[in-house]
Amino acid sequence: MSNVQLIKVTEAEGEQRLDRWLKKKFPQLGQIAVEKMCRKGELRVDGGRVKANSRVAPGQEVRVPPLPEAAPRRSDERRDAHEISDDDAEMIQSCVLWRDEHIIALNKPPGLPSQGGSGQGDRHVDGLLDALRFGFKDRPKMVHRLDKDTSGVLLIARTDRIARALSEAFRLKTTRKIYWAAVAGVPNPKMGTVRFGLMKAPGHGRGGEGEKMICIHPAKLKDHPDAKRATTDYAVLDALGTRASWVALVPITGRTHQLRAHMAELGHPIVGDGKYGGSGQENPGDGWGAQLGGEISRKLHLHARQISFDHPITKKRITITAPLPTHMKKTWKTLGWIENDVPADPFEDLE
């Protein structure tokens, strides 16, 4: 075990999340270990308690408690793509939608976690990034995440500099993400904004497994100091009578399970969402129950369809669109919904 260390954040490291900053310096640390150190108050910034997702800035001093010694590392100090199976390397490379020398955009398949964690196993996007070097020396970096069962556009930075720039863009909300979902019933009105705050339900798993968010009415947020404000825009794009509808969702904020919890709170859970819609319930047409039955897949029908962002180097506005995953394509075909029949951004004329 190494001794307590006091480490200053350098100018070159910029502003970034504490957990990411720490794991770059101590690769032997996992996410659960970092969160445990924060909960116990062992990991501190400028003497104060912090959370794993707190941001550190140049000049701040981080207190790092005694850590286990790192396992012997290979001479290149990193895993390389050869440690990833050929099948996994081929799979993750086939997910690339677009890339240049700075950024890679993936179409993450449903069922593949973005990162490791309790109950996630060893196979996740972050663990496969070495297969996306494409001749670069540096290992690509994740700058945001999607839930395990959510598919769609995921941006990967190819250098630390670009990772910081994209992270800042997400923080400043200059990126725009549009999700597509199939939901039970038809929201009324057909276009609107959900502003319920979100708070973790008591008793969720120690490592985040089984985590669930509960909605708090905006008028009651002051009574729940742990709740965070959350805002989602939605628009109905098509419908199957009153039984189900195709909606576009824009998360104005980026809270855990925000879209899933907000749609369930409206009484229109996302199809296939057992956590927020009740996997054993059938939808009778009034918007309750996340399973439609028949030939409709029981998988989650939530897809990060499109992302737009200002390129950190060229300054051009880039828009990336991800095709639907197989189970959602089948549902769209079954319900008679046609992808090209709707505007790319149904909210555009309102802005």
Protein Blocks (a to p, Z undefined) as FASTA:
>chain_A
ZZdddddddfklopadfklmmmmmmmmbcfklmmmmmmnomacgehiacdfkbccdehia
cddddddddddddfkopacfklpcfklmmmmmmmpmbdcfkbccddddehiafbgcehka
jbdfklmmmmmnnopabdcddfbdcdfklgcjddddfbfklmmmmmmmmmnopaccdddd
ddehjdddfbdcdfbdcdddehiafkopaiacddddfklmmmmmkbccdddddddfbdeh
jlbccdddddfbacehklmmmmmmnopacehiaklnopmbccehnopajbeghjbcfbdc
dddfbacdddfklopacdddddddfklmmmmmmnopafklpcfblmlmmZZ
